[in-house]
């Protein structure tokens, strides 16, 4: 990664930092930069726009560097190898100078002219630590597969997090940098980073507000791969809840196995008219005990770590 362009020693820190991952977006990246800059200039908020090129194979970086003099609030950062959108967002957030950090995409899908609205909600309501643009429609590729898959993953996340989540993996969000810092090391390199930051906040009692937004068809070619990315999404949901509250993942199956074993044991005794228990009944009971013990041990580790 190339170093972030140096700042003047007396340059005041901006209030907002916008992290913009850019990977093979040459045909529209400058349009997106212009749209974000125009909205932020009109808002009156001081800001910086971190345009991070994730080792694009097209002219994205060249066009960003050429346009940089026209946008004094934009800083261009170039990665020397492809790290993924999660890596871009993690490093961008770590290097952000703003009190408020905004994540969005450079593919023209999100209404980035509404970024000041998200910032304003954080500014006026100190009880909220993150504002998420909740999409009201699905415009991605493989829509007939994405919609049910995302619904299922979101329902799993809601069940495990214990709260409603209108949009689990929206790429448009604003949050307080100070709150996010402990969780940045948990971000995976891929698309599921947005799922991770959502669950990290919710699992630690940080309030999130959802604002309905329109979602447009992306410009250029999608980098989303249905099977691999859907698998990573649900794996990351389970991983994050296990990290913060393992009892919610492990204890329900443990209790179900024990209950099933007990009921089956009673039925076996009644049917056989003796106290012989088949091996499968014993295995069910022992499996439940083992998983339950793992749940308690994992919970003890989590509490010791947080303490």
N, C-alpha and C positions, 0 to 999 in steps of 0.2 A: 504494500500500500504506500502510495506517495504521501508525504506529509501534508497536513492541512496548511494552506497558505497562511503565512504569519499575519498577525493583526498588529495594528498600531498599539503601542504601550498604553496610550491614554484612551483607547477606544472603549466606550462603555459596553457592558455586557447587554445583549439584547434580551427582551422579555420572552421571546418565542424562538425556538429552533425547529425548523421543518426538515425532517430527514427524508430525502427523496432517493430511493434506490433506482438506479438506471442500468438496464441490461438490454442491449440491442433495441433501443428505442429511438433510432436516429431520425425517423420520419416525423416524430411528434414531440420529442422531448423538449424542444425549445418552446413549442406552443404551450406545453404544460408549465414550464418555468415562467413564461409570460403570464399565464392565467393566475398562478399562485402569487407572483410578485405584484400583479395589479390588485388582487384582493387584499393583500397585506398592506400595500401602500395606502390604499383607501381606508383601511381599518384604523390607522393611526398607531398600531402596535409596533414597537421596535422588534426587528426580527433578523434572523439569518437563515438562509436556505442552503443546506448541505446537500449538494448534488453529488452522489457517490456512484461512480461508474464501476460496475462489478465485472471488470475485465471483458467489456463488450468486444465482439468480433466484427462490428460494423463501425460506422463513423460517429457513434454516440459521444464518445469522449472528445473527439476533435470538434464537434459542433458545440458542445458545452464550453470548451475552452475558448472557442472563437466568440461565443456570445457573452462570456463572462464580463468584459468591460461594460456591456450595456446594462448589467444587473449588479450593481455594487454590493448588494446584500447577499449575493450568491458566492459560495465557496465550492470549488470543484475538487473532489478527492478521487484519485484513481487507484483501484486495487490492481495488484500485479498478478493475481490469479482469482478465479471465480470462487467466491465464498458463499453465495446464496443470499437470499433476501434477509434471512434472520441474522446472518453475520453483519450485513450492511446496517441493519437497524440497531444492532447491539453496539457496534463501534460508533455509529453516528450519534447514538444517545450518550455514550460515554464521553464523546468529544463535544457534545452540545454545551454551549454557554448559556442557553436560555433556561429560565425557570420552568417554562412550559415546553414540552417536546411534542411535536406532531409527527405522526407517521402517515404517509400516504403513498400512492403509486404514481408512476409516470406514464401510464397507458391510457389516460383520458377516461377511465371508467368512473372515477369518483368525482363528485361535485366540489372540487378543491376551492372554488370561490366561497364555500361555506366554512372554510377553516377558521376565519375570525369568529364565527358563531360558536364553534366548539371552544375556542379559547375564552370567549366571553363568559360562557357557562362556568368554566373553572374559576375565572376571576371573581365572579359574583357569588358563587356558592362554595365556600371553603370546605364544606362537608363532602364534596365530590372530589375524588382523586383522579378519575378518568372519565372522559366523554367519548363514546363510540358512535360512529355513524352506522345505524342499523339499516341495511339495505331492504327495500320493499319489493325487490324483484331479483330474479336470477338471470343473468345474461351470458354466463360462461358457456364454454364448449361442453358437449356431452350433457346437456341440460336434463335429459330424461333420466340420467344416472346420478348427476350431481345433486338434484333436488332431494330425492329420498335419502341419499347417503348423508348429506349435510343435516337433514332433519333427524336422522337416527343418531348421528354423532352429537348433535346439539342436545338431544333428549338425554343421552347418556351423561353428558357434561352437566346438564341441569340437575339430574338425579344425584350425581356425585357431589356437585357444588352446593346443592340445597337451595337454589334460587333460579328464577327464570332468566334466560339469556336469549334475547331476541335475535342477536347475530353473533355467533361465536368467533367467526374468523374474518370479520371486516378489516380491511386494510387501512381505513381512515379512522384515526383516533388521536386524541390529545390527552396528555397526562402530566402529572407533576414529576419532574425529573428526580427530585429528592426521594419520592416514594418508590420509584422504579428501580433505583440503584441496587438494592439487595437482590433483585430478581433477574438482573441482566445476565448473570452467569448461567442461568437456567435456559436461556433462549437457544433453541436448536437452529441450525444453519438454514433450514428451508422455510416453506410457507407457514408451517405450524407455529412459527414464532408469535403470531398474533393470537392464536389460541392460548399459548403459554402465558402471555402477559395478562390476558383476561382472567385465566384461572388463578394465576399468582395473586392478583389483586383480590379476587373474590374469596379465595381461601384464607386470606389474611385480613378480612373484614374491611377492605378498602372499597368505598362505594363507587359504583359505576353508573353513569347515566347514559341511556340510549336515546339517540335522536334519529328519527326516520329520515332517510336520504334516498334519492334516486340513484340507480346504478346503471350505467350505460355499457353498451357493447364495447369491448376493448379495441384499441387501435393496435395494429400489428398482430403478431402471432403469440398465442398463449404459451406460457411456460409451465402451465399446470398439467400434470400427468395423473389421470383419474385414479388408477389402481394404486400406484405407489404413494401418491400424496394423500389419498383417502386413508390408506393404511397408516401412514405416519400421523395423520390427524388424530385418529382414535387411539393409537398407541400413546401419543403425547398427552391426551386427555387422561388416560389411566395413569401415566407416569406422574403427571402433575398432582393429581389427587392423592396418589400414593405418597408423594413427597411431603404433602402438607397434612393429609388426613387418611392414613392407610386403613383405619378401621372401617371407613365407608366402602372400601374396595374389598377387603378380605373378610370382614366379620359376617356380612350377610350370607355368602356361600358356606362359611363355616357353620353357622347356625342351622342353615337349611340341611346340610349333610347330617348334622347331629340329630335334628328332628326326624328326618327321613329314616335314619338308622334306628331311632327309638321306636317309631311307629312300626317299621318293618320287623323289629325284634319282638314286639308284642304280638304281631300277627303270626310270626314264626312259632312262638311259644304256644299260642292258641291252636294253631293248625297241627303241630306235632305232638301236643299234649305232653311236652317235656321242656326242659330248659336248655336244649341244644340251640345254639345260634350259628347259622351258616357263615362261612368265611366272608361272603360279600357283605353281610350285615356288619360284621366286625370291621371290615375295611372301610365301610362308609363312616362308621363312628370314629375310627382312628383318624381318617382323613379330615373329618371335621375338627377333631381336637388339634391336629397338627396345624391346620390352616388358622384356627383360632389362636393358637399359641404364637404363630408367626405374626398375626395381626397385633396382638398385645405387645410383642417384642418390637415390632416396627413402630408402634405408637409411642413406646417408651423411648426409642431412639430419637424420634421426631421431637418429643418434649424435652429431652436432654439437649438436643441441638439448639432448639429455640431458647432454651434457658441460658 
